[in-house]
Amino acid sequence: KIVDYCKPESCRGTINLSEEAFATIADTASGVINVSYQKV
């Protein structure tokens, strides 16, 4: 579960993850990745 408190007008679809959270979905050496997500 990701809770993003950033207002849409300032974030433009970017979600910042902790290094630990990022490591669960990609290699941290990647730095930036594209993901698909569904807002619930």
N, C-alpha and C positions, 0 to 999 in steps of 0.2 A: 504494500500500500504506500502510495506517495501522496503526501499532503503538500500542496504548493500554495503558499500564501501570496505570491506575487500577482499584482494586478495585471490583467491581459495587455493593457496599453503600454506597460513598461517592460514586459517580459518577451513579447513576440514569439511565444511558443518554446522558449528555452527553459529547461528544468535543470537546476544545479543539484547534483547528488553528492553525498559524502563519498569519500574514496571507497569505503567499505561497501556501500550500496552499489556504486558503479562497478566494482569488481565482481558482483554477482551476475551482471549481465554482459560484461565485456572486459577485455584486457585493459588495465589502467594505463598502459603505455599508449593506447589509442587516443586518449585525451578527449576527443569529441566524436560522438557517434550519432547516427540518425536512428530514431526509434518510432514505432507506431504505438499509440496508446488510445484507450477509450475512456473518456470522462464519465464517471458514474455518480 
